[in-house]
Amino acid sequence: MHNQAFIDGHNLRLGTVEAKPSWKIDLAKFRVYLKEKYHVETAYYFMGTFDPRHQDLYNSLQKFGFIVTFREHTENFASKKKGNVDTDIVSYSPNRGGFWLIFPLLMFMN
């Protein structure tokens, strides 16, 4: 079994870009860090609803080695609510088997 990471993209953004003081995370280097430090073979990056305006971000995440996962909402509901991917991560990861390590922004499994 290999290590996996489950990343809540919304909380990662809130904890960095929207923090005071704000800071920026280099997602390419972050993916390398996960691989080298925690031996993460598969990294899932959970997002809210798909927004075509952010296609460049989605493409970059995939290029860096993340598996991008979106939360499905109806069109009316999506515009009124944040992604709430926390529950998606919790319901998605047990189906992968293994052991969980839970961090504020990330969940690792091996």
N, C-alpha and C positions, 0 to 999 in steps of 0.2 A: 504494500500500500504506500502511496506517496502523499506528501504533505500538500494541503490545499489551503488557500486563503479566501475568505469571503469578506469583501470590502463594501461598506455602506458609503457609496459615493456622496450622498447628500450630507451625512455627518462628517465625512472627511473634508468637504468644502466648508461646512460651518466651523469646523475646528481649525481651519487654516486661513482661507481667503477672507472669511467673514469674521474672524477673531479680531480682537483689539489687544495688542497691535496685530495686524494681519501679516501673513507670510505665505509664500508660494511653495508648493511641493512640486518637485520635478518627477512626474509620474513615470518617466522612463527609468530614471535612477531608482525610484521607489520599487519598481518591478525587479530590477537587478538586486536590490537590497533584500527583498523577500526571498529571492532564489538563493543568494549566497549566505545570508544569515540564518534563514529558517528552512532552507532546502525546499521551498515551495515550487512544486511542479505545475500546479494549476491554480490560477488566481481569478476568481469571479469578482467582477466589479458591478455591483448592483446600482442601477439608476432609477429615477422616477419614471415618468411617462416619456416616451420617445418624442423628441422635438427636432424636426428637420433643421432648425437653425443651429443646432449643436452637432451636426454631422461630422465636422472636422475633429471635434473632441472624441467622438465615438471611433472614428477611423484611427486616430492617434492611439487611443487605449488598446485597440486591437493590434496595431503595429507593435506596441510595447509588450504584447503578450498577455493581455487581460482578456477574459471572456466577458463581454458586456451583456448584462441581463437587464431587461426593462420590466417595469410593473405595468400591467394592462389595466386601463380604465376606459370607461365610456368617454366620448368626446366632451360631454358636458361636465362630468365629474372631474376629469383630468385638469381642467382649468381652475377648479375651486379648491383643490386639495394637494398637499405635498405628496411625494412619492410613497412614504411609509414603507420603505424597503426592509426595515428591521424585521417585520414579520415574514417577509419573503425569505430572508436569509435563514431565519430560524426554521421555517418549514422546508426549505430547500436542502439545507446541510445535513439533517439526519438521514436523508435518503442516500447520502454518500458514504455512510458508515464511518467507523474510526473514532478518534478522540478529538475533543474540542479544546482549544485554548481561546478564551474570550478576552478581548481587549476593548477599550472604549470605541475605537473606530474599526477594528478588524476582528475577524474570527478565523482562527487557524484550525486545520484538521490534519491529522496524519492517519 
